[in-house]
Amino acid sequence: MADTFSVSDKDKNVLAKDVPSPVTISKLTGNTVYAGWTATKNDDDSILNIPDQTTLPNKPVVTLKPGDKTVNAAVALAKGDGNAPLTKVTVSYKTQAGTDKLVPVDVEPSKMNVDINGLTDGTPYQFTAVVSNAAGDSAVSDAVTSTPQAPLSAPASSASSAGSSAAAPASSSANPASSAAAPASSAAK
């Protein structure tokens, strides 16, 4: 008969009871270091200290902010992931329509975001990310797309001979963003 083991956490909660080796513990939190576990060999009560175990990070999330010939990619751990130290963060990108090879960009793990410069305005790009810790690499994030855009030219303002100027009507359809009101707090500055 094969040896069986019981595994307990640092608080003596039984995580697995009378199971053959290798013992698998499920429902663990991603990107977490589990320390202080013990395994008891059930036929002779030998207690083994289990080295710290780190779980893989879950699939990260990428959010994008386009700019002029650039896109800022911010990477976040999956909701619910723990705080095991990250060893590497990589954002990869390519043109959305093309068959281009993904271009990997290393991201400082303490910052979790990077500006990808030198992109072509008006061209959609697809971005993914992978985060790594001592246990290994996460799954690749869902792909997200962003299109860098040159800044819009501000329309030239014209002043009347009396020194006053006319405001653009709020219903301007040429550029919906130009009709957005500034937050009230910015007027007080």
C-alpha positions in Angstrom: 0.0 0.0 0.0 1.3 3.5 -0.9 2.2 5.9 1.8 -0.4 8.5 2.6 0.0 12.0 4.0 -2.0 14.7 5.7 -1.0 18.4 5.1 -1.7 21.2 7.5 -1.1 24.9 7.2 0.8 27.1 9.7 -2.4 27.5 11.8 -2.8 23.6 11.9 -5.8 23.6 9.6 -5.9 20.3 7.7 -5.7 21.0 4.0 -5.5 17.3 2.9 -6.0 14.1 4.8 -4.8 10.6 4.1 -3.9 11.2 0.4 -1.1 9.5 -1.6 1.9 11.4 -2.8 2.0 13.7 -4.7 -0.4 15.8 -2.6 -2.3 18.5 -4.5 -3.9 21.4 -2.6 -6.6 23.2 -4.5 -8.4 26.5 -4.2 -5.2 28.5 -3.4 -4.9 32.2 -4.1 -2.7 33.1 -7.1 0.6 35.0 -6.6 0.8 34.0 -2.9 3.6 32.6 -0.8 2.3 29.8 1.6 4.7 29.3 4.5 4.8 27.0 7.6 3.0 24.0 6.1 3.7 20.5 7.4 3.1 17.0 6.0 2.5 14.1 8.3 3.2 10.6 7.0 0.2 8.7 8.3 1.8 5.3 8.9 4.4 6.5 11.3 3.5 10.1 12.2 6.7 11.5 10.8 6.3 15.3 10.4 7.9 16.9 7.4 8.3 20.7 7.1 7.2 21.8 3.6 9.4 24.5 2.0 7.5 27.8 1.3 5.3 27.3 -1.8 4.5 30.2 -4.2 1.5 30.0 -6.5 1.6 31.2 -10.0 0.0 34.6 -10.7 -3.3 34.5 -12.4 -3.8 36.1 -15.9 -3.1 39.8 -15.5 -5.2 42.7 -16.9 -3.9 45.3 -19.3 -5.4 48.8 -19.6 -4.2 51.2 -22.3 -4.0 55.0 -22.8 -3.1 56.1 -26.3 -1.2 59.2 -27.1 0.7 60.8 -30.0 2.9 57.9 -31.4 2.7 56.2 -28.1 0.5 54.0 -25.9 0.8 53.7 -22.1 0.2 50.1 -21.0 -0.6 49.6 -17.4 -0.6 46.0 -16.0 -2.6 44.9 -13.0 -2.6 41.6 -11.2 -5.8 39.6 -11.4 -8.4 40.5 -8.9 -7.9 38.4 -5.8 -4.2 37.7 -6.4 -1.8 37.9 -3.5 1.3 39.9 -3.0 4.2 37.5 -3.7 7.0 39.5 -5.2 7.0 39.7 -9.0 10.3 39.0 -10.7 9.3 40.1 -14.2 6.5 41.9 -16.1 6.4 41.8 -19.9 4.1 43.7 -22.2 4.1 42.5 -25.8 2.5 44.3 -28.8 2.0 44.1 -32.6 -0.1 45.8 -35.1 -3.6 44.5 -34.9 -4.2 43.7 -38.5 -0.7 42.5 -39.3 1.0 39.2 -38.9 3.9 41.0 -37.2 5.8 39.1 -34.6 5.0 40.3 -31.0 7.5 42.8 -29.7 8.2 42.1 -26.0 8.9 45.1 -23.7 10.2 44.5 -20.1 8.4 46.5 -17.5 9.7 47.5 -14.1 7.7 45.2 -11.7 7.5 48.0 -9.1 5.9 50.4 -11.6 3.7 48.0 -13.6 3.3 50.4 -16.5 5.3 51.4 -19.6 5.1 53.9 -22.4 5.5 52.2 -25.8 6.9 54.9 -28.1 7.6 55.1 -31.8 4.2 53.8 -32.9 2.4 54.9 -36.0 -0.6 57.2 -35.3 -3.9 55.9 -36.7 -2.6 52.2 -36.7 -4.4 49.9 -34.2 -2.0 47.9 -32.0 -2.8 44.8 -29.9 -1.2 44.4 -26.5 -0.9 41.5 -24.0 1.1 41.0 -20.8 2.6 38.2 -18.7 3.7 38.5 -15.0 6.2 36.2 -13.3 7.1 35.3 -9.8 9.4 32.7 -8.2 6.9 29.9 -9.3 6.9 30.9 -12.9 4.8 32.8 -15.5 1.1 33.7 -15.5 -1.1 32.9 -18.4 -1.1 35.6 -21.1 -3.6 38.4 -20.5 -6.5 38.9 -22.8 -5.4 41.0 -25.8 -6.5 44.6 -25.8 -6.3 47.1 -28.6 -5.4 50.8 -28.8 -4.7 53.2 -31.6 -2.2 56.0 -31.1 -3.5 59.4 -32.3 -1.9 62.7 -33.1 -3.3 65.5 -30.9 -6.2 67.4 -32.4 -5.4 70.9 -33.6 -7.0 73.6 -31.6 -9.2 75.8 -33.8 -7.8 79.3 -34.2 -9.8 81.8 -32.0 -10.9 85.1 -33.5 -11.5 88.2 -31.5 -13.9 91.0 -32.5 -12.8 94.6 -32.8 -14.3 95.2 -29.3 -11.8 92.7 -27.8 -14.4 89.9 -27.0 -14.3 86.5 -28.4 -17.1 84.1 -29.3 -17.3 80.6 -27.8 -17.9 77.6 -30.0 -21.5 76.3 -29.6 -21.9 73.4 -27.2 -23.6 71.4 -29.9 -20.6 71.4 -32.2 -20.5 68.1 -34.1 -17.1 68.5 -35.6 -15.4 67.4 -32.4 -17.6 66.0 -29.6 -14.7 66.1 -27.2 -14.3 69.9 -27.7 -17.7 70.5 -26.1 -16.8 68.8 -22.8 -16.9 71.1 -19.8 -13.9 71.4 -17.6 -14.4 70.2 -14.0 -15.5 72.9 -11.7 -12.4 72.5 -9.5 -10.1 73.6 -12.4 -11.8 77.0 -12.6 -10.7 77.8 -9.1 -7.0 77.5 -9.9 
